[in-house]
Amino acid sequence: MAADTSDIRCGTRIVSRGDRKFDVLAKCGEPTYRSTRYEKRIKRDLYRDLFPPRDLRESEQYREPLFVEELVEVEEWVYNLGSLQFVRYLTFENGVLANIELGDYGY
């Protein structure tokens, strides 16, 4: 059973949600395991943000939501630091740390 947390300690350094993969790698070293997958997600935008209006009347016409499909790279890293520490599960989305979970004690 994993528990969510907003940050973890790697030695004397802190890793937090929002950190980039490069920074986590520098602070924690290579993970025990890593996997990568791609997910299609639907993102809501406003039509006017994608196609700016030419005048004020036109801007009122394009207030309808627009749903855009985006491809997200999801990378999962696992740090198993032995039987005296909890296993750490880190999930990155497009290179940014999105979630940290602590599992049971390692092996």
FIFI-391292 format. One record per residue: residue in one letter; x, y, z of N, C-alpha, C in turn. Coordinates in Angstrom, 3 decimals, padded with zeros to 6 digits. Last residue first. Layout:
N
<atom 'a' <X Y Z> <X Y Z> <X Y Z>>
...
This chain:
107
<atom 'y' <013.545 -004.414 -000.077> <014.088 -005.769 000.117> <015.561 -005.778 -000.155>>
<atom 'g' <011.628 -001.835 001.619> <012.288 -002.472 000.469> <012.779 -003.870 000.816>>
<atom 'y' <008.425 -001.373 003.092> <009.883 -001.453 003.214> <010.453 -002.229 002.017>>
<atom 'd' <005.912 -000.033 000.845> <006.366 -000.791 002.003> <007.882 -000.749 002.070>>
<atom 'g' <006.047 003.269 -000.582> <005.483 001.929 -000.462> <005.911 001.286 000.833>>
<atom 'l' <005.172 006.573 -001.249> <006.023 005.682 -000.453> <005.310 004.348 -000.322>>
<atom 'e' <005.073 008.622 -004.137> <004.414 007.692 -003.230> <005.465 006.886 -002.490>>
<atom 'i' <004.636 011.569 -005.882> <005.584 010.791 -005.077> <004.771 009.902 -004.155>>
<atom 'n' <004.110 013.151 -009.032> <003.596 012.414 -007.884> <004.716 011.631 -007.207>>
<atom 'a' <005.447 014.676 -010.932> <004.031 014.948 -010.699> <003.508 014.274 -009.439>>
<atom 'l' <008.280 016.131 -012.120> <007.810 015.229 -011.072> <006.384 015.598 -010.678>>
<atom 'v' <008.509 016.415 -015.623> <008.332 017.109 -014.350> <007.737 016.139 -013.337>>
<atom 'g' <008.522 015.157 -018.106> <009.798 015.534 -017.504> <009.722 016.238 -016.166>>
<atom 'n' <005.828 014.546 -018.653> <006.579 015.452 -019.542> <007.814 016.015 -018.848>>
<atom 'e' <005.598 013.543 -015.449> <004.776 013.816 -016.621> <005.463 014.905 -017.425>>
<atom 'f' <006.746 010.991 -013.279> <007.032 012.220 -014.020> <006.057 012.332 -015.186>>
<atom 't' <006.564 009.562 -010.162> <005.916 009.632 -011.473> <006.178 011.003 -012.082>>
<atom 'l' <008.187 007.388 -007.967> <008.126 008.743 -008.506> <007.525 008.693 -009.904>>
<atom 'y' <008.193 005.618 -005.089> <007.647 005.581 -006.441> <007.467 007.021 -006.919>>
<atom 'r' <010.324 004.043 -002.850> <009.816 005.328 -003.343> <009.405 005.178 -004.799>>
<atom 'v' <010.170 001.927 -000.052> <010.349 002.035 -001.495> <009.689 003.334 -001.940>>
<atom 'f' <011.584 002.816 003.128> <010.424 002.610 002.266> <010.817 002.718 000.797>>
<atom 'q' <014.381 001.038 004.610> <013.716 002.247 004.115> <012.529 001.879 003.228>>
<atom 'l' <015.578 -001.322 005.242> <015.406 -000.369 006.340> <014.684 000.914 005.910>>
<atom 's' <015.999 -002.894 002.984> <014.965 -003.314 003.930> <014.735 -002.332 005.082>>
<atom 'g' <016.587 -000.691 000.115> <016.886 -001.734 001.081> <015.790 -001.905 002.115>>
<atom 'l' <015.687 001.187 -001.667> <016.909 001.490 -000.924> <017.218 000.483 000.174>>
<atom 'n' <014.431 001.504 -004.651> <014.391 000.501 -003.595> <015.719 000.612 -002.854>>
<atom 'y' <012.697 003.672 -006.490> <013.928 003.628 -005.705> <013.713 002.632 -004.577>>
<atom 'v' <011.376 003.898 -009.700> <011.281 003.226 -008.400> <012.654 003.247 -007.758>>
<atom 'w' <009.594 006.006 -011.910> <010.874 005.587 -011.335> <010.607 004.948 -009.987>>
<atom 'e' <007.809 006.412 -014.848> <007.757 005.985 -013.453> <009.125 005.478 -013.026>>
<atom 'e' <006.625 008.819 -017.032> <007.774 007.990 -016.678> <007.688 007.681 -015.188>>
<atom 'v' <004.665 009.731 -019.637> <004.606 009.375 -018.219> <005.750 008.416 -017.939>>
<atom 'e' <004.053 012.211 -021.881> <005.029 011.172 -021.554> <004.993 010.961 -020.043>>
<atom 'v' <001.028 012.844 -023.478> <001.811 013.072 -022.270> <002.760 011.896 -022.063>>
<atom 'l' <-000.522 014.478 -026.072> <000.230 013.282 -025.734> <001.144 013.612 -024.560>>
<atom 'e' <-003.829 015.842 -026.199> <-002.386 016.009 -026.076> <-001.750 014.684 -025.667>>
<atom 'e' <-006.627 017.196 -027.783> <-005.945 015.968 -027.374> <-004.449 016.249 -027.305>>
<atom 'v' <-008.831 019.645 -026.638> <-007.647 019.346 -027.429> <-007.001 018.077 -026.883>>
<atom 'f' <-011.862 021.235 -026.849> <-011.155 020.126 -026.233> <-010.044 019.668 -027.172>>
<atom 'l' <-012.978 024.400 -026.100> <-012.427 023.557 -027.151> <-011.616 022.473 -026.475>>
<atom 'p' <-015.800 026.357 -025.141> <-014.623 025.536 -024.828> <-014.230 024.676 -026.035>>
<atom 'e' <-016.618 029.543 -026.565> <-016.944 028.139 -026.353> <-015.683 027.354 -026.013>>
<atom 'r' <-016.108 032.023 -027.299> <-015.920 031.754 -025.876> <-016.253 030.297 -025.556>>
<atom 'y' <-016.182 033.484 -029.796> <-015.377 032.286 -029.575> <-015.079 032.057 -028.102>>
<atom 'q' <-017.615 035.858 -029.860> <-018.150 034.691 -030.555> <-017.426 033.406 -030.158>>
<atom 'e' <-016.116 037.790 -028.669> <-017.306 037.327 -027.962> <-017.874 036.062 -028.593>>
<atom 's' <-014.199 038.285 -030.590> <-013.770 037.645 -029.345> <-014.961 037.133 -028.554>>
<atom 'e' <-015.597 039.674 -032.549> <-015.184 038.308 -032.833> <-014.786 037.583 -031.547>>
<atom 'r' <-015.820 042.147 -031.321> <-017.031 041.372 -031.635> <-016.688 039.911 -031.877>>
<atom 'l' <-013.091 042.949 -031.184> <-013.841 042.662 -029.965> <-015.094 041.830 -030.242>>
<atom 'd' <-010.985 041.298 -033.657> <-011.650 042.463 -033.072> <-012.518 042.009 -031.902>>
<atom 'r' <-009.599 038.979 -034.028> <-009.125 040.165 -034.728> <-009.793 041.435 -034.211>>
<atom 'p' <-008.656 036.616 -031.461> <-009.636 037.353 -032.262> <-009.007 038.581 -032.921>>
<atom 'p' <-006.365 033.848 -031.670> <-006.712 035.171 -031.131> <-007.674 035.919 -032.046>>
<atom 'f' <-006.732 030.713 -031.209> <-006.869 031.559 -032.394> <-007.300 032.942 -031.926>>
<atom 'l' <-006.359 029.790 -028.645> <-005.628 029.155 -029.739> <-005.631 030.006 -031.004>>
<atom 'd' <-008.007 031.368 -027.135> <-006.599 031.306 -026.767> <-005.757 030.688 -027.885>>
<atom 'r' <-010.543 030.979 -028.177> <-009.901 032.278 -028.415> <-008.419 032.268 -028.052>>
<atom 'y' <-011.223 028.445 -027.234> <-010.961 028.640 -028.656> <-010.191 029.925 -028.905>>
<atom 'l' <-009.679 027.313 -024.353> <-010.677 028.194 -024.936> <-010.269 028.480 -026.362>>
<atom 'd' <-009.244 023.852 -023.541> <-008.728 025.185 -023.855> <-009.905 026.045 -024.269>>
<atom 'r' <-008.776 020.907 -021.840> <-009.750 021.927 -022.204> <-009.042 023.267 -022.387>>
<atom 'k' <-007.469 017.887 -023.025> <-007.229 019.128 -022.295> <-008.234 020.155 -022.777>>
<atom 'i' <-007.220 014.490 -022.797> <-008.025 015.578 -023.332> <-007.846 016.788 -022.425>>
<atom 'r' <-004.394 012.457 -023.542> <-005.294 013.120 -022.601> <-006.044 014.231 -023.312>>
<atom 'k' <-002.679 009.528 -024.061> <-003.428 010.593 -024.723> <-004.399 011.150 -023.694>>
<atom 'e' <000.472 008.625 -022.782> <-000.971 008.656 -022.605> <-001.563 009.803 -023.416>>
<atom 'y' <003.213 006.442 -022.903> <002.600 007.674 -023.412> <001.091 007.557 -023.268>>
<atom 'r' <005.775 005.357 -020.617> <004.611 005.116 -021.464> <004.073 006.478 -021.915>>
<atom 't' <008.583 003.855 -019.133> <008.016 005.009 -019.831> <006.827 004.549 -020.651>>
<atom 's' <010.269 002.994 -016.076> <009.473 002.630 -017.248> <008.849 003.896 -017.832>>
<atom 'r' <012.912 001.860 -013.983> <012.182 002.958 -014.636> <011.435 002.414 -015.846>>
<atom 'y' <014.518 001.006 -010.919> <013.707 000.604 -012.069> <013.068 001.846 -012.668>>
<atom 't' <016.227 002.313 -009.245> <016.331 000.859 -009.335> <015.633 000.360 -010.596>>
<atom 'p' <017.568 005.401 -010.602> <016.548 004.602 -009.927> <016.821 003.108 -010.102>>
<atom 'e' <020.625 007.125 -009.977> <019.834 006.281 -010.874> <018.790 005.493 -010.086>>
<atom 'g' <020.357 009.973 -007.706> <021.058 008.959 -008.477> <020.098 008.164 -009.347>>
<atom 'c' <019.236 012.100 -006.318> <018.969 010.736 -005.840> <019.749 009.651 -006.574>>
<atom 'k' <020.108 014.525 -007.494> <019.952 014.416 -006.044> <019.883 012.975 -005.543>>
<atom 'a' <020.175 014.050 -010.242> <021.363 014.606 -009.583> <021.297 014.427 -008.064>>
<atom 'l' <017.544 013.181 -010.652> <018.656 012.284 -010.938> <019.929 012.753 -010.244>>
<atom 'v' <016.193 015.540 -010.066> <015.977 014.349 -009.237> <017.119 013.361 -009.429>>
<atom 'd' <017.108 017.181 -012.171> <017.388 017.533 -010.779> <017.232 016.333 -009.846>>
<atom 'f' <016.097 015.831 -014.425> <017.528 016.060 -014.295> <017.903 016.350 -012.837>>
<atom 'k' <013.306 016.001 -014.052> <013.990 014.699 -013.988> <015.479 014.864 -013.745>>
<atom 'r' <012.368 018.783 -011.891> <012.622 018.184 -013.203> <013.402 016.882 -013.042>>
<atom 'd' <009.806 019.224 -009.411> <011.216 019.129 -009.802> <011.326 018.450 -011.168>>
<atom 'g' <007.156 018.889 -008.834> <007.508 020.063 -009.634> <008.972 020.068 -010.052>>
<atom 'r' <007.557 017.585 -005.592> <006.749 017.665 -006.806> <007.075 018.967 -007.523>>
<atom 's' <011.015 017.376 -004.487> <009.609 017.774 -004.348> <008.882 017.691 -005.676>>
<atom 'v' <013.674 016.313 -002.542> <013.055 016.212 -003.857> <011.571 016.481 -003.669>>
<atom 'i' <016.442 017.444 -000.701> <014.992 017.288 -000.768> <014.542 017.263 -002.228>>
<atom 'r' <019.456 015.951 000.598> <018.744 016.787 -000.376> <017.253 016.454 -000.397>>
<atom 't' <020.916 014.207 002.044> <020.653 015.507 002.674> <019.838 016.429 001.774>>
<atom 'g' <019.358 011.432 000.859> <020.526 011.853 001.629> <020.192 013.143 002.350>>
<atom 'c' <016.601 012.577 -000.221> <017.640 011.734 -000.809> <018.948 012.167 -000.164>>
<atom 'r' <013.327 012.792 000.950> <014.726 013.133 001.190> <015.606 012.091 000.505>>
<atom 'i' <010.379 014.043 -000.664> <011.172 012.985 -000.029> <012.599 013.481 000.139>>
<atom 'd' <007.065 015.502 -000.792> <008.513 015.512 -000.997> <009.160 014.353 -000.245>>
<atom 's' <004.412 014.867 -000.559> <004.758 015.962 -001.476> <006.260 016.080 -001.697>>
<atom 't' <002.950 011.591 -000.805> <003.707 012.594 -000.074> <004.109 013.686 -001.054>>
<atom 'd' <000.771 008.800 -000.455> <001.193 010.007 -001.176> <001.973 010.929 -000.243>>
<atom 'a' <001.618 005.421 000.087> <001.107 006.667 000.668> <001.655 007.848 -000.122>>
<atom 'a' <000.658 002.120 -000.941> <001.502 003.309 -001.081> <000.806 004.528 -000.464>>
<atom 'm' <000.855 -001.186 000.000> <000.000 000.000 000.000> <000.893 001.239 000.000>>
